[in-house]
Amino acid sequence: MLHLRLITPADRTDEVVHLIGRTVGTTHLVVLPGCARDPEGDVVMCDVAREAGDELISRLRALGIDRSGAITAESIDLSLSEHADEAEYGGSNPTAPPPRALSFGDTKQTVGSASSSC
């Protein structure tokens, strides 16, 4: 799972929340109106299954959130939540998770880390 923290201009928050809400694999949606100071706006947070993360981030970028606000993603090492299990495994048995798909973001990070350590 990935944890996304977004700063959205107040006039774009409803659109972002709607996008997150219709994205399969998301959960733990939190909206904090007016809490961001630099850049100014609303803070929107959610957790998303890695397999859905690239698509959601691409759609947020298409909305211009990376230019008018901010998109931050962190890897979640532990999440004890039936909602997270449902988002990540689609209701299947969480004790037998499907193989983890490698996302494009993982590949970019791995390649970037390897090339900067030379």
DRENVO-278271 format. One record per residue: residue number from 1; residue in three letters; x, y, z of N, C-alpha, C in turn. Coordinates in nm, 3 decimals. Example, Ala and Ser with C-alpha at 12.3 -4.5 7.8 and 13.67 -1.06 7.14 Angstrom:
# DRENVO-278271
    n  res      nc1      nc2      nc3     cac1     cac2     cac3      cc1      cc2      cc3
    1  ALA    1.319   -0.569    0.780    1.230   -0.450    0.780    1.320   -0.330    0.780
    2  SER    1.285   -0.225    0.708    1.367   -0.106    0.714    1.290    0.003    0.787
//
This chain:
# DRENVO-278271
    n  res      nc1      nc2      nc3     cac1     cac2     cac3      cc1      cc2      cc3
    1  MET    0.085   -0.118    0.000    0.000    0.000    0.000    0.089    0.125    0.000
    2  LEU    0.035    0.231   -0.058    0.098    0.362   -0.057    0.009    0.458    0.020
    3  HIS    0.071    0.550    0.091   -0.002    0.658    0.155    0.021    0.783    0.071
    4  LEU   -0.087    0.845    0.023   -0.077    0.969   -0.053   -0.118    1.085    0.034
    5  ARG   -0.038    1.190    0.031   -0.071    1.317    0.097   -0.070    1.423   -0.012
    6  LEU   -0.184    1.485   -0.030   -0.198    1.584   -0.135   -0.227    1.720   -0.076
    7  ILE   -0.177    1.824   -0.139   -0.221    1.960   -0.111   -0.295    2.004   -0.236
    8  THR   -0.421    2.038   -0.218   -0.504    2.076   -0.332   -0.558    2.217   -0.311
    9  PRO   -0.563    2.296   -0.418   -0.632    2.424   -0.407   -0.777    2.397   -0.366
   10  ALA   -0.832    2.480   -0.280   -0.966    2.457   -0.226   -1.070    2.436   -0.336
   11  ASP   -1.054    2.503   -0.449   -1.153    2.490   -0.556   -1.138    2.362   -0.637
   12  ARG   -1.035    2.281   -0.608   -1.014    2.154   -0.678   -1.035    2.032   -0.588
   13  THR   -1.056    2.055   -0.459   -1.064    1.945   -0.363   -1.178    1.849   -0.394
   14  ASP   -1.297    1.900   -0.424   -1.410    1.810   -0.452   -1.380    1.720   -0.571
   15  GLU   -1.317    1.773   -0.673   -1.281    1.694   -0.791   -1.180    1.585   -0.755
   16  VAL   -1.082    1.619   -0.671   -0.981    1.523   -0.627   -1.046    1.414   -0.542
   17  VAL   -1.132    1.453   -0.449   -1.200    1.355   -0.363   -1.287    1.262   -0.447
   18  HIS   -1.354    1.316   -0.546   -1.436    1.233   -0.635   -1.348    1.133   -0.711
   19  LEU   -1.234    1.179   -0.761   -1.141    1.091   -0.832   -1.094    0.978   -0.742
   20  ILE   -1.054    1.011   -0.621   -1.008    0.909   -0.526   -1.121    0.811   -0.497
   21  GLY   -1.241    0.863   -0.475   -1.355    0.779   -0.441   -1.392    0.680   -0.549
   22  ARG   -1.368    0.713   -0.675   -1.403    0.620   -0.783   -1.284    0.534   -0.827
   23  THR   -1.171    0.548   -0.761   -1.053    0.467   -0.793   -1.054    0.340   -0.710
   24  VAL   -1.061    0.226   -0.776   -1.057    0.097   -0.707   -0.922    0.083   -0.640
   25  GLY   -0.922    0.038   -0.514   -0.797    0.017   -0.443   -0.761    0.129   -0.347
   26  THR   -0.853    0.224   -0.324   -0.825    0.333   -0.230   -0.907    0.316   -0.103
   27  THR   -0.856    0.370    0.006   -0.925    0.367    0.134   -0.866    0.475    0.225
   28  HIS   -0.921    0.488    0.344   -0.872    0.580    0.446   -0.864    0.725    0.396
   29  LEU   -0.969    0.769    0.331   -0.974    0.905    0.278   -0.994    1.006    0.391
   30  VAL   -0.906    1.106    0.396   -0.913    1.212    0.496   -0.903    1.346    0.422
   31  VAL   -0.991    1.440    0.456   -0.987    1.573    0.398   -0.977    1.674    0.512
   32  LEU   -0.874    1.758    0.506   -0.852    1.861    0.608   -0.859    1.998    0.539
   33  PRO   -0.980    2.056    0.534   -0.998    2.183    0.463   -0.914    2.296    0.525
   34  GLY   -0.845    2.369    0.439   -0.771    2.487    0.481   -0.649    2.464    0.567
   35  CYS   -0.602    2.341    0.578   -0.490    2.312    0.669   -0.352    2.331    0.608
   36  ALA   -0.342    2.336    0.477   -0.211    2.353    0.414   -0.175    2.501    0.407
   37  ARG   -0.050    2.533    0.433   -0.003    2.672    0.435    0.092    2.706    0.320
   38  ASP    0.174    2.609    0.276    0.270    2.638    0.169    0.289    2.515    0.082
   39  PRO    0.221    2.501   -0.028    0.127    2.597   -0.083   -0.005    2.594   -0.006
   40  GLU   -0.077    2.700   -0.016   -0.204    2.715    0.055   -0.310    2.625   -0.008
   41  GLY   -0.392    2.564    0.076   -0.501    2.481    0.025   -0.548    2.380    0.127
   42  ASP   -0.610    2.275    0.076   -0.663    2.168    0.160   -0.565    2.051    0.157
   43  VAL   -0.563    1.975    0.265   -0.483    1.852    0.270   -0.579    1.735    0.249
   44  VAL   -0.545    1.651    0.153   -0.623    1.531    0.125   -0.527    1.413    0.137
   45  MET   -0.567    1.313    0.214   -0.483    1.195    0.232   -0.565    1.070    0.205
   46  CYS   -0.500    0.968    0.153   -0.563    0.838    0.135   -0.456    0.732    0.124
   47  ASP   -0.499    0.608    0.137   -0.412    0.495    0.112   -0.460    0.429   -0.017
   48  VAL   -0.366    0.379   -0.095   -0.400    0.318   -0.224   -0.313    0.195   -0.246
   49  ALA   -0.374    0.090   -0.300   -0.298   -0.030   -0.336   -0.193    0.009   -0.439
   50  ARG   -0.074   -0.047   -0.427    0.035   -0.012   -0.519   -0.006   -0.029   -0.665
   51  GLU   -0.082   -0.133   -0.692   -0.122   -0.161   -0.830   -0.208   -0.049   -0.888
   52  ALA   -0.278    0.025   -0.803   -0.363    0.135   -0.847   -0.295    0.271   -0.832
   53  GLY   -0.180    0.274   -0.766   -0.112    0.399   -0.735   -0.066    0.477   -0.856
   54  ASP   -0.004    0.410   -0.952    0.046    0.480   -1.070   -0.066    0.549   -1.147
   55  GLU   -0.176    0.477   -1.165   -0.289    0.534   -1.239   -0.348    0.654   -1.165
   56  LEU   -0.365    0.642   -1.034   -0.420    0.753   -0.956   -0.327    0.874   -0.961
   57  ILE   -0.199    0.852   -0.943   -0.104    0.963   -0.948   -0.103    1.028   -1.086
   58  SER   -0.111    0.948   -1.190   -0.117    1.003   -1.326   -0.240    1.090   -1.344
   59  ARG   -0.353    1.046   -1.292   -0.477    1.126   -1.303   -0.469    1.254   -1.220
   60  LEU   -0.406    1.246   -1.104   -0.388    1.367   -1.023   -0.298    1.466   -1.095
   61  ARG   -0.194    1.416   -1.160   -0.105    1.503   -1.238   -0.179    1.564   -1.356
   62  ALA   -0.268    1.487   -1.419   -0.347    1.539   -1.531   -0.438    1.653   -1.485
   63  LEU   -0.479    1.649   -1.358   -0.558    1.759   -1.301   -0.471    1.879   -1.263
   64  GLY   -0.338    1.862   -1.269   -0.247    1.970   -1.237   -0.216    1.986   -1.090
   65  ILE   -0.249    1.884   -1.010   -0.226    1.894   -0.865   -0.077    1.904   -0.834
   66  ASP    0.009    1.843   -0.915    0.154    1.853   -0.893    0.205    1.995   -0.920
   67  ARG    0.133    2.074   -0.997    0.174    2.211   -1.027    0.106    2.314   -0.936
   68  SER   -0.021    2.292   -0.903   -0.095    2.389   -0.822   -0.090    2.357   -0.673
   69  GLY   -0.044    2.237   -0.639   -0.037    2.194   -0.499    0.081    2.102   -0.480
   70  ALA    0.054    1.979   -0.434    0.161    1.882   -0.412    0.104    1.742   -0.407
   71  ILE    0.186    1.646   -0.452    0.153    1.504   -0.443    0.272    1.436   -0.375
   72  THR    0.248    1.375   -0.261    0.353    1.304   -0.188    0.308    1.160   -0.166
   73  ALA    0.396    1.065   -0.191    0.363    0.923   -0.172    0.468    0.858   -0.082
   74  GLU    0.420    0.778    0.011    0.507    0.703    0.101    0.462    0.558    0.103
   75  SER    0.556    0.468    0.117    0.524    0.326    0.129    0.474    0.297    0.271
   76  ILE    0.370    0.218    0.280    0.316    0.178    0.410    0.375    0.042    0.446
   77  ASP    0.448    0.036    0.555    0.508   -0.090    0.598    0.408   -0.179    0.672
   78  LEU    0.315   -0.116    0.745    0.217   -0.193    0.822    0.087   -0.116    0.825
   79  SER   -0.022   -0.184    0.796   -0.155   -0.125    0.807   -0.249   -0.231    0.861
   80  LEU   -0.299   -0.210    0.980   -0.391   -0.304    1.042   -0.532   -0.251    1.024
   81  SER   -0.595   -0.291    0.916   -0.726   -0.238    0.881   -0.795   -0.329    0.783
   82  GLU   -0.920   -0.367    0.813   -0.998   -0.445    0.718   -1.023   -0.364    0.591
   83  HIS   -1.037   -0.232    0.604   -1.056   -0.146    0.486   -0.933   -0.154    0.395
   84  ALA   -0.815   -0.153    0.453   -0.692   -0.164    0.373   -0.683   -0.300    0.306
   85  ASP   -0.720   -0.406    0.379   -0.720   -0.539    0.320   -0.814   -0.544    0.200
   86  GLU   -0.931   -0.487    0.214   -1.029   -0.485    0.105   -0.974   -0.408   -0.015
   87  ALA   -0.911   -0.292    0.010   -0.857   -0.211   -0.099   -0.742   -0.283   -0.170
   88  GLU   -0.657   -0.347   -0.091   -0.538   -0.409   -0.150   -0.567   -0.545   -0.212
   89  TYR   -0.653   -0.625   -0.148   -0.674   -0.762   -0.193   -0.812   -0.783   -0.254
   90  GLY   -0.894   -0.680   -0.258   -1.026   -0.692   -0.319   -1.116   -0.792   -0.249
   91  GLY   -1.098   -0.807   -0.119   -1.184   -0.895   -0.042   -1.133   -1.038   -0.032
   92  SER   -1.023   -1.070   -0.099   -0.969   -1.206   -0.089   -0.903   -1.223    0.047
   93  ASN   -0.865   -1.342    0.076   -0.803   -1.376    0.203   -0.669   -1.304    0.218
   94  PRO   -0.658   -1.209    0.314   -0.532   -1.135    0.329   -0.416   -1.221    0.378
   95  THR   -0.444   -1.344    0.426   -0.332   -1.429    0.467   -0.266   -1.495    0.347
   96  ALA   -0.331   -1.486    0.230   -0.272   -1.542    0.108   -0.278   -1.436   -0.001
   97  PRO   -0.201   -1.327    0.016   -0.211   -1.218   -0.080   -0.159   -1.259   -0.218
   98  PRO   -0.213   -1.192   -0.321   -0.162   -1.219   -0.455   -0.021   -1.167   -0.468
   99  PRO    0.053   -1.211   -0.568    0.189   -1.158   -0.588    0.183   -1.007   -0.606
  100  ARG    0.279   -0.937   -0.549    0.283   -0.791   -0.557    0.331   -0.751   -0.696
  101  ALA    0.252   -0.669   -0.761    0.292   -0.619   -0.893    0.396   -0.509   -0.876
  102  LEU    0.493   -0.508   -0.962    0.593   -0.403   -0.961    0.538   -0.284   -1.038
  103  SER    0.533   -0.169   -0.974    0.480   -0.051   -1.040    0.592    0.026   -1.108
  104  PHE    0.556    0.107   -1.206    0.652    0.189   -1.277    0.726    0.280   -1.179
  105  GLY    0.655    0.331   -1.078    0.719    0.417   -0.978    0.829    0.344   -0.903
  106  ASP    0.806    0.216   -0.871    0.909    0.137   -0.804    1.032    0.125   -0.893
  107  THR    1.008    0.101   -1.021    1.118    0.084   -1.116    1.199    0.212   -1.127
  108  LYS    1.131    0.327   -1.139    1.202    0.454   -1.149    1.285    0.480   -1.024
  109  GLN    1.228    0.451   -0.907    1.300    0.474   -0.782    1.422    0.386   -0.773
  110  THR    1.408    0.258   -0.807    1.519    0.163   -0.801    1.629    0.204   -0.898
  111  VAL    1.592    0.237   -1.021    1.691    0.277   -1.121    1.757    0.407   -1.078
  112  GLY    1.679    0.502   -1.028    1.736    0.630   -0.984    1.833    0.612   -0.869
  113  SER    1.799    0.526   -0.774    1.887    0.502   -0.660    2.016    0.437   -0.704
  114  ALA    2.007    0.341   -0.795    2.126    0.270   -0.840    2.219    0.362   -0.917
  115  SER    2.162    0.449   -0.998    2.248    0.534   -1.081    2.313    0.646   -0.998
  116  SER    2.248    0.688   -0.889    2.307    0.797   -0.810    2.412    0.748   -0.713
  117  SER    2.424    0.615   -0.693    2.522    0.564   -0.599    2.655    0.532   -0.665
  118  CYS    2.667    0.557   -0.793    2.793    0.525   -0.865    2.897    0.633   -0.844
//
